[in-house]
Amino acid sequence: MIPTTRRAFLSGGALAGFAALLPAPALAQGKAHIVVLGGGFAGATCARALRRANPRFDVTLVEPNAIFTACPFSNAVIAGLRAIEAQRFGYDAIRNDGIAVVAEQATAVDAQARRVTLRGGGTLDYDRLVLAPGIAIRWNELPGYDEAAAAVMPHAWLAGDQTLLLRRQLDAMADGGTVVITAPANPFRCPPGPYERASLIAYYLKKAKPRSKLIVLDAKDNFSKQRLFQNAWQQLYPELIEWVSLSNGGKVVSVDAKTRTLVTDFATYKADIANVIPPQRAAAIAQIAGVADGTGWCPIDPVTFESRLQRNIHVIGDAAIAGAIPKSAFAANAEAKVCAVAIAVLLQGETPAPPKLINTCYSLVAPDYGISIAGVYHPAGGQLADVEGAGGVSPIDAPADFRALEAAYAEAWFRTITAETFG
Amino acid sequence: MPPLRGHDPAEIVAAMQAFRSGERPSTVMGRIAKGFSDDETRAIAAWLAAQR
C-alpha cells in the first residue's frame, strides 16, 4: 500500500534485532516512549503500527472510553438496518499487543517538557506524541445549536447515544412527517456522510412511512459523489428527498430546538425530526496542545504528519489538515501507518521517504446499492495532493450488480479495517 | 475479497498492471492502481508477499 513502508519496516526490524550492537544514542531511541492520544481509527491503528515498526518502542494509548463506537455504517443503525453492537469495539487485543491502554482523559500537553497530564493528575512523558483526537462540535457556531439543543435535534455525528436518539425519533415519527437534515460547509468529518444518511433514512421512510418527506438543507453547492447520489435518489426515492443547495437558500442560519424549527435566509422549516450536522473542529486537546490553527484544524507536514506548530507532536485522522485527503476512517488508518513509520525512521535519526496514501469511501444508497470515491495522494507543494490520473468515483451508468458488489465491498471494508484496528 | 498476504509478488504486479490498464475489470482497484508506478507496484508486491 505504502511503498516507503517496506524500507522503514525492514530497517525498524533491523534496529530491534541489533539494538545491542548499536551505539548508545540509537539504543536509547529504541526504548523511546510514544504516547498516542485518542483510540479511534487513527490512534488505535497508529499504536499498533508503532509496535510493528519497532517492537522496542514503549507505546501508551490514552483513551477515556472503554468501548469505541464506530461512525462508518452508523447511518445503517439510524435507518434500522443494523444493530449498534456491530459498531462497538474494545481495546483488549491492543493491550495484548503490549500497548499500555490508559482509560483517562488527557487534559494538558506541555510541548516543551514533552509531557501529557491526565485528568486524574498523572503525567506521561514522551519522546513523540501522536494526537488522534478526532472532531469536536462547534457549539453555538450555528445560533441556537448547543448541547441542550442536540438532545432534541441530534447531530449523530459522534456515534453512540446520538445515533440511537436519531433512530428512536425515526421509529416514533408518524407517517407523513418531515425529516430535515442540515449539512455543514467544508471541511467536516466524512464528506459523503450526510448524503448517505439522507439515502438510508429515505430507504426506511419509503418502506415504513411512505407519506413522509426528507429535506436536506445544505451550506454547500457541491458535495461528494453528488451525481451518483442524485442519480440514485431519482431512481430509488423520487419525490421523497429534496436537496436544497446553498444557492437555493439551503444554508441554515439559526435553529430553535423548542419548536424544531430551522431558519434559512429565505424560509423557515418546521421539522418533525431535525438532524443538525453542525460545524466542527479538531477536538479540544488539539487547541490545548497548541497544534490547531485559526481554522480549528491542525496543519501538518505531509511526509511525517508532524505538527507545523509544535515539534515532536504528530497529528493524524480527522483533526489534521491533510490537504486533498478527506476526513474518513480509511484515511485515518492510512495516515496512522505513515505516521508510525515516519516516527520510527525519525527516531533512528534518519529522514522518512515521501509516502503515498490511499483513501476509499463507500456510501450505501440502499442496502444493496453501494457507491464509492477513491483517491491516491502524495506530498506536493507542502501539502498532500491528489496523484493525477488516479482515483475518482464509481461509474454513473453502472449496472445493478456493480452497485451490489460495491455494497458488499463496503461491508467487507468495515470488517477488515475494524479487525485490523481493534481485532 | 481474497487476502493478499503471502501472494506471489509477480502475480500481484501483473494484477495491478491489469487493473491499471482496465484489462482486468474492477470496481475500485483500477482507480487505485492508476496512482502507482511500476516500481512502486513492485515494492508493494514484495512487501505483501513477505507478510504472513
Chai-1 contact restraints between the chains, C-beta under 6 A:
chainA,res_idxA,chainB,res_idxB,connection_type,confidence,min_distance_angstrom,max_distance_angstrom,comment,restraint_id
A,P3,B,E40,contact,1.0,0.0,6.0,A-B,restraint_1
A,P3,B,A43,contact,1.0,0.0,6.0,A-B,restraint_2
A,R6,B,A43,contact,1.0,0.0,6.0,A-B,restraint_3
A,R6,B,W47,contact,1.0,0.0,6.0,A-B,restraint_4
A,I358,B,I32,contact,1.0,0.0,6.0,A-B,restraint_5
A,T360,B,V28,contact,1.0,0.0,6.0,A-B,restraint_6
A,S372,B,V28,contact,1.0,0.0,6.0,A-B,restraint_7
A,A374,B,V28,contact,1.0,0.0,6.0,A-B,restraint_8
A,A374,B,R31,contact,1.0,0.0,6.0,A-B,restraint_9
A,A374,B,I32,contact,1.0,0.0,6.0,A-B,restraint_10
A,V376,B,G35,contact,1.0,0.0,6.0,A-B,restraint_11
A,V387,B,G35,contact,1.0,0.0,6.0,A-B,restraint_12
A,G389,B,K34,contact,1.0,0.0,6.0,A-B,restraint_13
A,A390,B,K34,contact,1.0,0.0,6.0,A-B,restraint_14
A,A390,B,G35,contact,1.0,0.0,6.0,A-B,restraint_15
A,G391,B,R31,contact,1.0,0.0,6.0,A-B,restraint_16
A,G392,B,R31,contact,1.0,0.0,6.0,A-B,restraint_17
A,L405,B,T27,contact,1.0,0.0,6.0,A-B,restraint_18
A,E406,B,T27,contact,1.0,0.0,6.0,A-B,restraint_19
A,A412,B,M1,contact,1.0,0.0,6.0,A-B,restraint_20
